[in-house]
Amino acid sequence: MKFCEKCEAMLIPRKEDKKTIFVCNSCGWISNRKENIVLSEKVGDGKKSLIDVVDKKVEVLPKVDQECPKCNHGKSYYWLVQTRAGDEAETRFFKCVKCNHTWREY
Protein backbone atom coordinates (compact mmCIF):
# COMPACT_ATOMS: atom_id res chain seq x y z
CA MET A 1 0.00 0.00 0.00
CA LYS A 2 1.34 3.43 -0.94
CA PHE A 3 0.57 6.80 0.65
CA CYS A 4 0.69 10.38 -0.65
CA GLU A 5 3.80 12.39 0.26
CA LYS A 6 1.76 15.63 0.53
CA CYS A 7 -1.44 14.73 2.44
CA GLU A 8 -0.66 11.13 3.52
CA ALA A 9 -3.88 9.78 1.96
CA MET A 10 -3.87 6.35 0.34
CA LEU A 11 -2.72 6.30 -3.28
CA ILE A 12 -4.99 4.68 -5.86
CA PRO A 13 -3.52 2.80 -8.85
CA ARG A 14 -4.62 4.09 -12.25
CA LYS A 15 -3.73 2.96 -15.76
CA GLU A 16 -2.46 5.60 -18.16
CA ASP A 17 -1.39 4.47 -21.60
CA LYS A 18 0.32 1.14 -20.91
CA LYS A 19 1.68 2.07 -17.47
CA THR A 20 0.11 1.89 -14.02
CA ILE A 21 0.72 4.92 -11.80
CA PHE A 22 -0.34 5.88 -8.28
CA VAL A 23 -2.58 8.94 -7.87
CA CYS A 24 -3.89 10.61 -4.71
CA ASN A 25 -7.68 11.00 -4.70
CA SER A 26 -7.53 13.79 -2.12
CA CYS A 27 -4.98 16.26 -3.51
CA GLY A 28 -4.27 14.89 -7.00
CA TRP A 29 -0.56 14.21 -6.39
CA ILE A 30 0.98 11.73 -8.82
CA SER A 31 3.82 9.42 -7.80
CA ASN A 32 6.78 9.63 -10.19
CA ARG A 33 8.75 6.73 -8.70
CA LYS A 34 9.70 3.92 -11.05
CA GLU A 35 8.47 0.75 -9.37
CA ASN A 36 7.24 -2.63 -10.45
CA ILE A 37 3.55 -2.62 -9.64
CA VAL A 38 1.69 -5.88 -9.25
CA LEU A 39 -2.05 -5.61 -8.68
CA SER A 40 -3.81 -8.67 -7.33
CA GLU A 41 -7.22 -9.31 -5.89
CA LYS A 42 -8.49 -12.26 -3.90
CA VAL A 43 -12.23 -12.79 -3.67
CA GLY A 44 -13.68 -15.11 -1.05
CA ASP A 45 -11.87 -17.88 0.74
CA GLY A 46 -12.29 -20.50 -1.98
CA LYS A 47 -14.70 -22.57 0.05
CA LYS A 48 -18.26 -22.98 -1.10
CA SER A 49 -20.75 -21.94 1.52
CA LEU A 50 -23.62 -24.25 2.30
CA ILE A 51 -27.06 -22.88 1.58
CA ASP A 52 -30.07 -24.47 3.17
CA VAL A 53 -33.07 -24.53 0.87
CA VAL A 54 -36.24 -24.23 2.88
CA ASP A 55 -39.42 -25.12 1.06
CA LYS A 56 -41.68 -23.38 3.53
CA LYS A 57 -43.55 -20.11 3.25
CA VAL A 58 -42.93 -17.85 6.23
CA GLU A 59 -45.65 -15.30 6.95
CA VAL A 60 -44.52 -12.11 8.64
CA LEU A 61 -47.93 -10.42 8.63
CA PRO A 62 -49.83 -9.97 11.91
CA LYS A 63 -52.77 -12.26 12.71
CA VAL A 64 -56.18 -11.04 13.77
CA ASP A 65 -59.51 -12.63 14.75
CA GLN A 66 -61.35 -12.14 11.45
CA GLU A 67 -63.62 -14.82 10.01
CA CYS A 68 -62.94 -15.95 6.44
CA PRO A 69 -66.03 -15.56 4.21
CA LYS A 70 -65.03 -18.64 2.20
CA CYS A 71 -64.18 -21.32 4.82
CA ASN A 72 -65.36 -19.61 8.05
CA HIS A 73 -61.96 -20.04 9.73
CA GLY A 74 -61.52 -17.57 12.59
CA LYS A 75 -57.91 -16.33 12.02
CA SER A 76 -56.58 -14.12 9.22
CA TYR A 77 -53.48 -12.16 8.33
CA TYR A 78 -54.00 -8.47 7.59
CA TRP A 79 -52.23 -5.46 6.03
CA LEU A 80 -53.17 -1.90 5.11
CA VAL A 81 -52.76 -0.21 1.72
CA GLN A 82 -53.51 3.40 0.74
CA THR A 83 -55.55 2.73 -2.43
CA ARG A 84 -57.38 6.04 -2.72
CA ALA A 85 -56.51 9.69 -2.08
CA GLY A 86 -54.30 10.55 0.88
CA ASP A 87 -57.11 12.20 2.83
CA GLU A 88 -59.28 9.06 2.73
CA ALA A 89 -58.95 5.97 4.92
CA GLU A 90 -56.72 3.11 3.82
CA THR A 91 -58.04 -0.25 2.60
CA ARG A 92 -57.64 -3.23 4.93
CA PHE A 93 -56.73 -6.53 3.25
CA PHE A 94 -57.18 -9.94 4.88
CA LYS A 95 -55.80 -13.37 4.01
CA CYS A 96 -57.15 -16.53 5.60
CA VAL A 97 -54.60 -18.55 7.58
CA LYS A 98 -56.23 -21.83 6.54
CA CYS A 99 -57.31 -21.49 2.87
CA ASN A 100 -55.28 -18.38 1.78
CA HIS A 101 -58.45 -16.65 0.50
CA THR A 102 -57.86 -12.89 0.22
CA TRP A 103 -60.50 -10.17 0.63
CA ARG A 104 -60.63 -6.51 1.52
CA GLU A 105 -62.57 -4.23 3.79
CA TYR A 106 -63.00 -0.51 3.10
URVEN-V488193 format. One line per field, one symbol per residue. burial: 1 if it has 24 or more other ideal C-beta (glycine too) atoms within 12 Angstrom, else 0. A space follows every 10 residues. Layout:
burial->???
This chain:
burial->0000000000 1000000000 0110000000 1000000000 0000000000 0000000000 0000010100 0000011100 0000000000 0001111000 000000
